[in-house]
Amino acid sequence: MITRIVKMTIAPEFLDEFLQVYGVSVPKIRSFAGCHQVELLHDVSQHNVVFTYSRWDSVAHLDDYRHSDFFAGVWKSAKKTFAAKAEAWSLENI
């Protein structure tokens, strides 16, 4: 099982736009093969610092999603709202 965490700092004036893009995208992300969970979290003191937390069967399943046309479109829309470069980690239990 792979856990993917992505940290994004959203420009405060674009937070509502980001949340709308994310809200529409979540059901489609969850429908990808190998996806078990997708959540959006925000920092308790900086609501414009958000994290996606997702769980995947394997790196291959995550990569299938990350290389999809759907992801390219969502990422392009979301990236317009960023105030800083996103950071991402792919993790597995030890």
N, C-alpha and C positions, 0 to 999 in steps of 0.2 A: 504494500500500500504506500503510495506517495502522497505527501502533504505539500501543497504549494501555497506559499505566502507571498503576496505582492503588496508592497507599501507604496502608496501614492499620495503625494501632497497636492491637493486641489486648490487652485486659486479660489479664495473665498467667494468671489463674485460669480464663479461658475459651479459652485457646489450643487445647487439645485439641478443644473443641466447634467452634471455627472450622475447624480442620483437617478435621474430619469433614464439616462442611457443604461445604467446598471440594472435598474428595475425591470426594464423591458427585456434585457439580455439574459437574466438569471434562469428563467424556465428553459431557454434554448441551451444554455451551458449545461444545465442538469440533464438534458436529454442526450448529451454526447455519450457514446459508449465508454464505459469505464469510470464515469463520474459518479461519485457517491454523495458528495456534499459540496455546497458552495455557500459561503456566508460573506457578508460585508460587515466589517467592524470599524469603529472610529476611535481615535484616541480620546480619553475622557476629558482632557483639557484643551485639545485642539481638534475640533470636530472636522476640520478640513484635511486632517491626516487620516487616511483611510487604509484599511488592509482588506484584501480578499484572502479568504482561507478556503482552500478546496482540497478534496481528497479524491485520489484517482487509483485505479487498480495497478497501474504501472507507468513508467516513464513513457513507454510507447503510446499509451492512451492519452496522456497529457500532451505529448508531442503532436498526436493527430489533431487534437483540439487547437494547439498553438499554431499549427501550420494550415489551419482551415481558412477558407474565404470568410466564414462568419467571424472568426477571431480577428482577422485583418480589418474588417469593417468596424467592429466594436472598438478595437484598440485605437484606430484612427480617430473615431469620435471621442473617445475618452481622453486621448492624449492632448487634444485641443484644450482641455480644462486643467492640465497640470501646471503647477507652479514650480516644480522641480522634477528631475529625472526619477522615474520609478526604480525601485529596487525589488529584486525577486529572489526567492530561495525555494529550492526543491529539496524536500527532506524525507527520510524514511526512518522508521523505528530501528533501534539497534538492540 
